[in-house]
Amino acid sequence: MAGPILVSLYYSFTEFNLFQSPKWVGLDNYLSLFSDPKFVRSIINTAYLTVIGVPLGLALGMLVALALNFPVRGQPLYRAIVYLPAIVPVVTATYLWRWVFNAQYGYLNQMLGHLGLTGPNWLSDPVWTKPAVIIITLWGIGGTAVIYLAALQQVPQQLYEAAAVDGANGWQRFWHVTWPALTPVTLFQLIMGVIAAVQIFAPTFLLTQSRGNAANGGPGDSLLTYTMYLFQNAFVFLKMGEAAAMAWILFMFIGLLTLLILFSSKRWVHYGSE
């Protein structure tokens, strides 16, 4: 395992195109990336999907879990329906959504038309391409909801009964009892969600794929995510040195971001022993 890691680190300091021996260039790959407009664009696109998509996914997953926790008839069926999209392979789901997002024949714009609304060109308009990707990720929040549901079932009922005796309303019971109990799970899901979001590849690649591996980043490079540009550098432009440098920048960024989230958790995560 250490071998490939060390080799990729070495390649990140070289000019290498797979067909010639690596040539040592020092920090040139790292320096040239930050003056590359496409590299900057890929960071902006990835940040958009992360900053908007991850909080939305957590909030929606929690709301769905709260709804599924109500004791109603057919509860197991509802839980299965919510979780079902999470087990659909991402390739299948993305091709399904390509059809749904079709501006002329897609179901989504037809539904909006029935409501008197004009649907946008989801995959052709740079303004709407990233919201389309976020919708695809939100469609698979069943896994997030199931984890929140398991956490909800561990909240002691005595706490709710005590809060009710004290006259707490629904919001106060959620804020002072439910939310503190969910914060450890939220920390876990936040870290996993951020790591997945900054590495997002398959949905954006498949939504912009025209033939073979000729994914072009979408209209105006609006879907050129960090990992897609890394892929293009490695296997389309054959710039393995720059691709390796991008991989190490991503590795260090994820490590730093995870440490920052863990450090901030001291202020908002509550554990049962506290």
N, C-alpha and C positions, 0 to 999 in steps of 0.2 A: 504493500500500500504506500509506503514512504517513497518508493522508487518513482512512480508516476508523478507524485506531488513535487518531488525535487526536480524531475525532468521538466515539468511545466514551468517551475520557477526559473530554471535556466533558460528555457525557450523565451520567456518573457523579456529577457535581456538580449535577444538575438533577432536577426532578420532571417526568417526561415519560411520556405514555401513548399515544403515536403519533397521537392525534387532535387534540391541542392543542400549541401551541408550548412548547418546554422552558422551565421556570421555574427560575432559579438558586436553589439551596438550600444551597450550600456543602458542608460535610462531613456534613450531616444523613443522607444515605443510608448513609455508612460507619458513623456512630455508631448509627443505628437498627438496623443489621444485627446488631451485637453484643449488642443487647438483645432480639433476636428468637429465641424458643425453637426455631423450626424451623431457623433458620440454624445454631444451635449443634448441633442434632440432626444436620443434614446433615454437619457437620464430623466429629462422632463416628462416624457411619456410614461415611464415606469413610476415616477413619483406621483403623477396624476392617478394612475390606477391603484397605487398603494394608499395614498392619503384619503382618497374618496372611497375606494372599494372595500378596504379592510374595516373601517368603522361601520360602514353600511352593513357589511356581512355580519359583524358581531351584533349590532343592534337588531337586525332582522332575525338572526338566529335566536337571540334571547326572547324576542317577542313571540316567535313561533313556539319556542319551548314553553313559555308561560301559557300560551293558548292550549298546547297539547297536554299540559299538566292538569287541566280542569277535568274532573270526573264526569264524562258524558258518555252516552251510549255510542258504541263503535269507536272508542278511543284507540284501540290497537290498530284498526284499519287506517285512521287518520295519520297515526305515527308512521305506518308503513308507506303511505302515499307521500308524506313529506320526505322520507328518507330515500325513496326510490331514485330520484334524479342523481343522488350522490354516488350511486353504484354504476351509473351509465359511463362508459369510457369517454374520456375527454374528446377523443377524435370523433366519435359518433355524435356526441352532444354538440360539438362545434359545427359539424356539417349539417345537423338538424337545424341549428340556429341560423346558419347561412341561408337556409331556405325560408325560415320564419322572418328574417330581416329583409328579404327581397322587397325592394321598394315597389315593384309592380304587382307581384303575385303573392308576396308573403302574408301570412295570417295576421301578423302584428299590425301592419298598416291597414288591412281590411277591417280589423276590430276597431282601430282608431277611426276609420271612415264611418263605421256604424254609429259612432259617438259624435259624428260631425266634425272630427278633427282630421287634418291632413298630415299623414305620417311623413317623416323625413326620409332622405336617402341614407339609411343607416350605415351602409358600408361604402358609400361614395362621397359623403360629405365629411370633411375632416372634423367638423364640430361634433358629429354624432358617432364616430367610429369608437371612441373610447367609452362613451356611455353604453354602447352595444356590448363591448367586452365585459363591462361591469355587470350588465344584466345577465350575461352567461355565467359569470362566477356566482352571482346571487342565486341563480336557479339551482345550484348545487349546494345550498347551505344546510341540507339535511344532516350532514355529519356534525356541523357546528350546533345545530338545534338538539341533536341527540345527546351530545356531551353536556349541554346546558340542562337538558331535561334530567339527566342522571344526577347532576349537582342539585337541582331543585328538590329532588326526592330525598336528599340527605339533610335538608333543612329541618331542624327539630320543630315539631308542631307546637310544642310548649311555648316557643318564642312568639308564634302568631297569637296563641291564646292569651299570653301575657300582654301583648300589644293591644289586643282587642279589649281586654279588661281596662287598660289605661286610656281607652277611647281613641286609639289611632285609626285613621281612615285608611283606605286602600293604598293611596300613594305613600303615606307615612309608613305603612307596614312593608311596602316594597323597598323604600329608601333606607329604612333602619334595620330591616331583618333580611329581606331577600338579597338585595344588592351586596351587602357585606359578605354574605355567604357565597356569592357568585364571583367575588373578585379574584380568588386564586385560580378558578377556571378561566376567567377572562384574561388573566395574565398569560396563562398557557396558550389560549387561543389567539391572543394578540401576537405573541412571538411567532407562533406557527403561521399565522395569517400573513404577517409581514414578510417572513422568509419566503413563503410561497409567492407572494405578490411581486417581490423584487426579482424573482426568477421566472416570472410568467413567460411562457413561450408558445405552447401548443395552440391556444385559442387565437392569438394574434398572428401566428404563422399560418394557420389554416384559413383564417378569414381573408388573408391577403395573398394566398397561394393561387397562382394562375396556372402553372404547369410545373411538374417536377418539384424541384426545390427553389423555384424562382419566386419566392416570397419577396415582395418589393417594399414592404413597410406601410402599405396602404396609401390613400390619397394624401399628398403632402407629407409623407413619412409620419402620419399621425398615429400609426400603430407600430412604429419601429421601436420596440422595447429593447432594453439593455441586452437581454440574452439573445434576441433575434439578431442584433448587430454583431454580437460576439460570434454567432453562428455564421453570419455572412462573411465576417473577416476570416474565419477559419476555413470554411468549406466552399465559399463562392469566390472570394478574392484571394484565397490561399495565403493570407497574412497570418501565419500561425503565431508569429512573435507577438503581434498586437493582440490577437485573440487570447493568448496566454496572459498577457498583461491585464487585459480586461477581466479575465477570470480571477486573477489575484486581487485586483481592485474590488471586485464584487465580494470576494471572500473576506477581505478586511473590513469592507463596509458592513456586511451582515454581522460580523463579530462585534464591531463597535456599536451598531444599532441595538443588538441584543443586550449588550452590557448597559447601554443607556436605559432601555426599558426595565431591566432588572433593578437598576439603581433607582429609577423613579417609582418602582413598585413599593418601596418602603413607605411612600406617602399615601398610597391608595388601596393597597391589598391588605385584607384582614384575614388572619388565620384563627382557627377555633381556639387555639391555646392562648391567644392574646386577650 
